[in-house]
Amino acid sequence: MSYLQDIKNVYFLGIGGIGMSALARYFKFTGRNVAGYDRTQTALTDALQQEGIDVHYDDDIRNIPSRWNPGETLAVFTPALPDEHSELSWFRGKPIGLLKRAKVLGLICNEKNGIAVAGTHGKTTVSTMTANILDKTKAGCGAFLGGISKNFGSNLLLPNEDSPWIVAEADEFDRSFLHLQPLLALVTSLDADHLDIYGEKEKIVESFEKFISQIKLGGKLLLKKGVELNTQKTSARVFSYALKENADFSAVNLKLSSEGGFYQFDLKTPEGIIANCRLNYPGLINVENAVAAAALAFLAGVSADEIKSGLEDYQGVLRRFDVRYKSDSQIYIDDYAHHPAELKAVISSVKALYPSRKITGIFQPHLYSRTRDFSAEFAASLDLLDETILVSIYPAREEPIEGVSSAIIFEKMKNENKIMAEKEDVAQLLAERETDVVLTMGAGNIDGIGPQIIEVLKNKQNVA
């Protein structure tokens, strides 16, 4: 941490990313001068500017502050940035510290008792739930989150100097999580993903096993039941969790309340039952996430009453099973799901919550490579919907791949109640069709049409 203590100025290349913006906020709140570049203006970059951080959107070295002393300046970049980026190239040629986001996160978190939440999906919700529980304790915690917590109104919970704990989402993309050395670690899932980085699932497994080997001496590892990792690679004490299966931590006496579709359960722990837990947030998948977060808090020494309070108070994360509109006849839920396993989980959770209602899903595939690698799996997950609207791929960091489009998913779907459309036409399609529960899914910008969808559903409610 001594290196960062000498830094007075921090420049971010890709400041609008969810992980980058949390670091930007951290450095701003700790008294540094902060500025940065991003390709696209968003609500998040607007929020950063309102907090006093200078953000620009042109890749132009003239926008880099010239008054900053190089010896007191750090530049942080995201691996999603192309190598030919002119500002990145400029920093590479200067006597200024240039570090990846993951390295900087590690420098901050490894000084404390880190709680690292890893897995190919579920990280953001579990880490946010965990932080919400710990925040209610006397010791408190800090947190770097992969989404905007509705409880905190931010993706950053500023670390409390007196607290030993700091929660961080441990991202496997670009092997970023290998910069973390936590005291407590959790792995929610281990599916094939990011094959553009890893090439094959075996390499993903190797990376996760390297991650768990870095748990600090005396630490603990929590694994979702069914996640297969060689735990001989770690000295940590290993625990398991599951929704209903036999595990060290699980939900028992689970029931759906009649008060609004939320769940109540008793939490089984290695030391007995924590009775009458309530999650005031919908979705069966979130009960599983709550078991994971509660288990982490339990292993961190949090009391039963504090765990119950933190779960009951949890308000969710933007774009994670995010109920954006609800009336008597129309419901709209937005979710970040972008992997076939995530789609299956969120669709199944919506079906369990609304078993007798029609569910229309709008899916925006994320990345050409992921679409190519998992087209059959995406089709199978989308077939769980009553109706599917499939829009064009969100490319993110990738260039197009010949022969790859949303059509390769569409062609493999067995449910004939499906439509191919452009994102801009979705609201009108919904206006013309019978709707009940509407679900948008994807890690791109599909949530941007949310206000239009809400307007359509409001109009239908008024007509009804």
N, C-alpha and C positions, 0 to 999 in steps of 0.2 A: 504493500500500500504506500510505501515511502515515495515511490516514483510518482504516484498520482498526487501526493500531498504538495509536490512542487509545481504542479500544473495550475495555471491561472486562466488559460484560454483553451476551449475545446471546440473543434470544428467537425461537423458530422456530414459525411457523404452518404446520403440516403436517410436523412433525418426523419422522414415521414413514416418509416417502418415502425411497426409496433414495438420491437425490441430496442431500436435505435432511439425512438422518442422517449422511452422510459429512461434511458441513460442520459439523454439531453436534459430531461427534467431534473434528474438527480444532480448533475453538475451545476445546473442553474440554481437549484435550491440550496446548494452548498457553496454558493458565492462565486462561481466561475463565470467568465464571459463565454457565452455560447452562441454559435451561429451554425448555419448549415445549408446544404443543397438537397432538394428532392426534385424528381422529374415531374411530379403531379401535385397540384394543390388539392388538399382534402380537408375535411372537418378537423382532422387531427393536426395538420400543419397550421390551420387557422388557430386552433387552440394554443399551439406552441407560440405563435406570434402574439397572441393576447397575453401570454405569460412573460413576454419580454424577450423572446428568442427571435433573432433575425433569420428568416428563411427566404431563399430565392429559388427560382425554378428553371434558370438557364444555366447550362453547363459552360461557365465562363469564369476563368481564373481572376478576372477583374472584380468579381464579387467576393473573393476571399479577403478578409480584413488584413490590410497591409501594416497596421500599427502594432500587431501582436508580436511580442518578442519570441523568436523561434525556440529559445531554450525553455520557455514557460508555456509552450503550446503543444497540444496533442491533437492529431487528426484521427478520427475513428471512421472506418468504412465497413460497409456491408458486403459480403461475398456475392450478393446479387448484382453488384455494380459491374458493368463490362470493363475489361482490361484497358480498352482504348479511351475510357472516360478522361477528358482533358484535365479536370480538376484533380482526379486521382493521380494522373501522371505528373502533374505539377508537384504534388506533395512528395511523390517518390523521388523527385530530384532535389529536394530541399532538406536541410538539416533539422527536420521537425519530426517528432515521434509520430509514427503511422501504425496504428494497431487495428486489427479486426474487432468488431463489436464483441465477439465471444471472449476474446482475450481480456478486454476491459471489464466485462462482467465478472470474469473470474478473479481479477485483481481486487474487485470490490467485495465479492461474496466470500472468497476463501479466507478473509480475515476474521469472519464470524463463524458461528455454527450454522452452516448452510443446510437448507432443506431443498433438495433438488428434485423436481418432478419431471420425469422423462417418460417417453412412450410415443408411438407413432400417431396416437390420437388421445384426447382427453386431458392433455397437459394443462391447458389454460384454465379449464373449469376446476380441476382438482387443486392447482396451485392457488387459485383465487379463493376457493372455499377454505383451504388451509390457512391462508393469510387472514381471512375474515375471522376464523376461530382464534388464532393467536393474537390478533389485534385486540380481542376482548379481554385478554389476560392482563395481569398486572405487569408482566415483563414486556408485553407487546412484541412487535417484530417489524422488520422492513420487508419489502417485496418488490420484485421486478416481474411483471406479469405480461402475458402474451395477448391480452385483451383489455378493454376498458371495463373495470369493475364498476357496477352500479352502486355498490356500497361506498367506494372510495372516490368515484367520479374520475378515475385516472387509471393508468397502467403502472403507476408507481405509488408504493406506500413508503414514504421516506424513512429510511432506517433510523431507529431510535438508538442513540449512542449507548444507552444503558442496557438495551436488549441484546441477548446473545444470539438471537435468531434472525436469519434472513432467508426468505423464500424466493426461489428462482425457478422459472421454467427452463428445463434443460433440453435444448433443441438439438435433435440429431442431424439436421440439415448441415452439410459441410463439416460434419463431426464437431460442431460447435461445443457440444456438452463436454468434450474432453478437456476443456479449460476449467471445469468445476471440480472441486474436491470437497464434497459435502460431508456432513456428519450423519444426516438422514437422507436416504434416497428412495425413490419410488419409481417403478416401471409399470405403466398402465397397460401397455400393449406392445406387440412386436410384429407388425405386419410388414410385408414388402412395400416399400415406398422410397421415394427419392432415388430411383434406379438410375437416373441421369448422373447421380453422384457416386453411388455404390456399385452399380452394375448388376449385382445379384444379392439375394436375401442373406446369403452366408456372410457377406461383408458387413451387412447391417448388424447381424448378430455379433460378429467380432467387435464392432465398434461399441455396442451396448455392454459387452463383457469387459472391454477396456474401461468403460465409464464406471461400472460397479466396482472395478478393482481400485478405483481412486477414492473410494469412501474412506474417510479418516479412521484412524485406529480407535476402536471402541464404538464405532458407528453401527447403524442399523439399516437394513435393506428391506423394503416392502415390495412384494411382487404380486401382481394380479394372478390369481389361480389360472394356470394354463400357459402362462408365459414361460417359455423354456430357455433358460440361461444357465450356463455352467457356474453355479455359485461357489465352486472351488476357487474361482478367480478373485474372490473378495474375502477379507477377514471379518466383514460385517456379520452381525447376527441377522438371520433371514427370517422374515415373517411373510405370511400370505394373506390376501384378502379376496373376497368375492361378493357378488350380490346375494346369492342364496346358497351357493355350494358350501360344502364343509371347508372351512379355512380358519386361520387364526382370528380374522375379523370378517364379519358378515352381518347382513340384515336378517333378523328373524321377526316373526309375527308381522310381516309387511302387509299393509293394507292401504287402499286408496280411500282417502277421506271423502265424505259426502259434502264437504264445505267449499269445494272449489277445485277438486281434481288434484290435490296434493297428497303426499305420501307420509304415513306414520310408520315407525318401526322401532324395534329394540336392537341395539348394537351389541353383537357378541364380540367380546375381547378375550385375550388370554387370561384375564383376571376376573372374568364375570360379565354380567349383562349391564349395559347402560340403557335403562328402560325409557320408553316414551320419547324417542327422538322424533322431531317433526321437521320436514323440509318444506318450507313455504315457497317452493319453486317446482314447476311441473317437469314431468318426464322421468320414466323409469331409469333411463341411462344416468340421470342425475342422482338417483338413489345410490347407484353403484359408485359414482364419483364422490358422493357424500361419505360412503363407507371408507373410501380411500383417504379422504381428507381427515376424517375423524380418527382413522388409524394413525396417520402421521402425527396428528396433534397428541394422541394418547402416548405415542412413543417419545414425544417431546416433553412429556410430563404434565400435560394439560389435564385439569380435573374434569370429571363427568359433567358437572353443571356448566362449565365453560364450553365444553364441546357442544352440548345441547343448545346453549345460547347462541353460539356462533353459527350453527346449522340453521336454526330457526330464523335468524336475522339475515341470512344470505339472500341477496336480491338478484344475483345473476351477473352475467357478463354480456356486453353488447355482442350480438351475432353468435351467441351460444344458446340455442333453444330460446331465442329472444321473442317473447310474445309482444308483438308491436301493435296489435289491434285485436280487440275482443268485444263482440256485441252478442245479442241473443242469437243471431243467425249466421254471423260471419266471424272467422278467426284467421289471423295472419301471424305466422311464426317465421322468423329468419334464423338461419343457422349457417355456420362456417364450414360445414361438412364438405370435404373435397376428396375423400378417399372412399372406395367402395364399402369398407367396413364401417366408416363413419356414417355414410348414407343409410346403410342398413340399420344402424343403431338409432339414428334420429327418426327415421320413418317408422320403425317398430315402436319407438316410444310414443310417437304421435298417435299411432293406431291403437295402442294400449290405453291412451288417455281419452281418445274419442272413437270407441270401437264401432259405433253405428253411423259414423258420418263420412261423407265423401272427402277424400284428401287429394288435392291437386298440388303436384310438386313442380316447381320450376328449377331446373338445374343448369348451372353454368360450369362446364368442365374447366379445370385449372391446369395449365401446361399441356403442350402438345405431347410431350414424352409420357406423362402420366396417362393421358387419354389413350395413347397407342398401347401402353403396357397393360392397361387394365380395362379395356373396352368391354370385354365379356362380363367382367365382374361388375362394372358400372351398370350394364344393362340388366343384370340379375337383381341388383339392389333397386333400381328404378321400377322394375316390374312389380314391386311391392305396393306401389302407389295405385290409386284408382285412376288417376290421369296424370300424364307427364307432359310438360312443355320443356323442350330441350333447346337451349340457345347456343350461340357460337362460343368457341373456346376462348378463355381469357389467357393470353400468352405469357403474362408476367415477364420473366427474364429471358424467354426463349424466342428464337426465330421459328417461323413455320416449318413443319416437316411435311414433305410431299406425301399426299395421300391420307393425311391425318386431319380429321375434322370431327365435329360432333356427330356427323352422319354415321361414323363407324360404330358408335354406341347405339344410335337410333335403329340401325339395321339389325342389331342383335337382340333387341328387345322383343319379348314374346307378347306382351300386353299391347293390343292394337289401339288402345285408347291413348294415343301419343301424337304430339305435334312438334314439328321443327319450326322455330321462329327466331327472329332477331330480338334482342333484349328490348329494343325501343317499341316493339309491337305487343309486348306481353300484357300491358295494362288494358289495351283495347280488346285483346283476346279474352281476358278475364271478364271484361264488361259484357261481352257477347255470350258468355257461357254461364251455366249454372255453377255456382261456387258454394263451398261450405267451409272447409278448412284449407287455407292456402299456405304453402310452405316454399320459401326460397332457400336454395342451397348452393354453396360454392365459396371458394376463397378469393374470388376476384372482386368485381364491383357490382355483382348482382343486387346487393343491398341498396344500391343507388336508386333503383326503381321502387323502393319501398313506399315513399310518399305517394306515388301514383297508384300503387296497389291499395293503399289505405283509403285513398279518395274514392276509388271504384267500390270498395267494400262498404264504405260509409253511405254512398249513394244507394246501394242495394238495400242496406238496412233501413234507410229512410223510406224507400219505396215499399218495403215490407210493412 
